[in-house]
Amino acid sequence: MSGLLDALLLSAGYNAALVAIGAALLGFAAGAAGTFLFLRKRALVSDAVAHATLPGVALAFIAMVAAGASGRDLLGLLAGSALSATLGLLAVGWITRTTRLSEDAAIGAVLSVFFGFGVVLLTVIQTMSAGRQAGLESFLLGSTAGMLFADAAVIAVGGAMTVAATYLLRRPMTVVAFDPDYARAAGYDVARIDLAMMGLVMAVTVIGLKVVGLILIVAMLIIPAVTGRFWTERSEHVLWIASLTGAASGYVGAAISATAPALPTGPIIVLVATGFFVVSLFLAPVRGVAAALVRHRRFQHRVHLRQGLLALARAEPIHDRFTLATLARAGLIRPDGVATEAGRAQAAKAARDEHRWDAARRIHQDTALTGRYDGLTPIEAVFTADEIAEFDRLIEGPRIVAASEPVGAR
Amino acid sequence: MTHPALELAARDGRHISGADLADSPLAVRGLTVSYGQKPAVFSLDATFPAEAMSAIVGPNGAGKSTMLKAALGIVPRLSGEVTVFGRPVEKARDRIAYVPQRASVDWDFPTTAIDVVLMGLYRDLSLLGWVRTRHIEAARAALDRVGMADFAGRQIGQLSGGQQQRVFLARALAQNADLYLLDEPFAGVDAATERAIIDVLKSLKAERRSVIAVHHDLATVPDYFDHVLLINVRRIAEGPVADVFTAENLQATYGGRLATAHLGQLVPASAPRTT
């Protein structure tokens, strides 16, 4: 445990600290770029892009070995992956444009073909005698064990550049994601902005290959964005929350991975991000599951209270246990089911409001006003005092509930 | 140097003076748009007058929205020229504000009413620039003008259809444009919103701006608009409402889809009402 604490405090050694910072920057960039991917509803395209990197990595390795190098130069491998990812992206676009296939079919085709080809190439590489092929498969799930300073620097610089580019493009990308027709009319070059967005996604994918791996990088693009969506109704805030939870996931995940080098880094980072997601799913105000549950209970309570009061006013028996409990808790009926003083007064008011609504519908033909009758909205919130006085004249004043008969069913 | 549209018009033998075209907030010549092999708009000519309210009227599928979208470059043109105040539309974007059909966006998008209006001001901001107080004030003023100031912080999906339409209009107002193009602004909105929107549009006209709207409610055309373009894939008629909005032209536009008795009610019998 103290090992993890050391890693979190960046005191587990120079290399581990470097990796943690690099992973945090990568997470920040992935959260930022992923927000726009999520808003534009192109999440699956990034999965195709990620899987399309594999043949590029393998071919770059083969090319470097053929040129007499060890084949482990990270920049070279990333350049190869970027190239084949671009091909994959273009292939998805081309298939969607020129055939009748929908985008999801195109994504499925490109993803499996590129990934399959990549796996075949990896198998070929295993049989090669030259080069240091061990560890190439770590690009699948990510590994920070034995990462070099140069590798970490590449990740950090690439992440920082992606963040800067995302920041510059955030407004055009927001307009295009929200309302592409309007954006086009306003003179935004929608195709180029979309291309730039996919470029950012590709940059995150490529620089994330070493840390998170190509299979799970899509999770780092999407999970922080949907986490942010739970907490706010503003895209700018989604962007910040996604970036920060992405960074935190990268940092904590890399620290945990530093203490357990046998585990692949990618899945750990993704699990940390999922932790943020699950917490948000349940606890976020307004959009979270718990908040929705509370809101539903409150609404149910209001409905039962209102129904109970109207039943009291009409001296009808109440059979619903929940209604009885609600009335009793509010002090409107006694335990034996007889209405209290307060209960009779409120029941009278509820009944009077119903009559007022009836009168309102007779007087006002404007459905915009009377249409707001839902049984729960107080009439005072819709009509002015003098209008209500007019209704009262029509309904001959408030009515009082009859004597104290018990209303609970026995 | 003459504009290609002018040459085209001259070759066709139509007599359109350069002054007309230069003044017109939106002029299209020979516009054809097609989805697949079927033209949605065919060889359409139209010259909308400046500082007026114009309607584009026609049956469903007549290419009303398509024509507007093609003029703005939202859908590609197969042929034709589009000029805005005498210049190619691409060079006059900053003078145009567009209010798309309400159905075109995702209502669960994380954005509030004021955020949407601020999008109308993004073009004034450099990539690095911040949204400043004056931008927020301009956005609030635009929301206030459509009666939505109290809903500035509301997520866009939590507004009623009419309120959403007002927010879209406010976004266009914030752009402070010379030409307002609206696609079915009154579709699916409540009566109060329709009144609010038409008041704003009339005030735009009073400010000497031009308004062009795709419109589907024949009954309100004489009340709301000065100029009308009747289309059904091709142009049927175009001109001042008093001259063009006749039973004969409507029958030609809608074919058998309008009952004659219905037509009689729509078109003012003698002198058209003035707005």
Contacts between the chains, C-beta under 8 A, distances in Angstrom:
chain1	res1	chain2	res2	distance
A	39	B	109	6.8
A	39	B	110	7.5
A	41	B	106	7.7
A	168	B	127	4.6
A	168	B	128	6.9
A	169	B	127	7.4
A	171	B	119	8.0
A	171	B	122	4.9
A	171	B	125	6.8
A	171	B	127	7.5
A	172	B	122	7.4
A	174	B	111	7.8
A	174	B	119	7.2
A	175	B	119	5.2
A	175	B	122	6.1
A	177	B	109	7.4
A	178	B	105	6.1
A	178	B	106	7.4
A	178	B	109	5.2
A	178	B	111	6.0
A	178	B	116	7.4
A	178	B	119	7.0
A	179	B	100	6.6
A	179	B	104	6.6
A	179	B	105	4.9
A	179	B	119	7.6
A	181	B	69	7.1
A	181	B	74	5.2
A	181	B	98	7.9
A	181	B	100	4.7
A	181	B	104	5.2
A	182	B	98	6.1
A	182	B	100	5.3
A	182	B	104	7.9
A	182	B	119	7.7
A	182	B	171	7.7
A	184	B	72	7.0
A	184	B	73	6.2
A	184	B	74	4.6
A	185	B	72	4.3
A	185	B	73	7.4
A	185	B	74	5.8
A	185	B	93	7.9
A	185	B	96	6.9
A	185	B	98	3.8
A	185	B	100	7.4
A	185	B	181	7.6
A	186	B	93	6.6
A	186	B	96	8.0
A	186	B	98	7.0
A	186	B	120	8.0
A	186	B	123	6.4
A	186	B	175	7.7
A	187	B	90	7.7
A	187	B	93	3.6
A	187	B	94	7.5
A	187	B	123	7.2
A	229	B	110	6.1
A	232	B	110	6.4
A	233	B	110	5.2
A	233	B	111	7.4
A	233	B	112	6.1
A	233	B	155	3.9
A	234	B	110	5.8
A	234	B	111	6.5
A	234	B	112	6.0
A	234	B	115	6.1
A	235	B	109	7.3
A	235	B	110	4.8
A	235	B	111	5.6
A	235	B	115	7.1
A	236	B	115	7.7
A	237	B	110	7.7
A	238	B	110	5.2
A	368	B	190	5.8
A	368	B	191	7.0
A	368	B	192	5.9
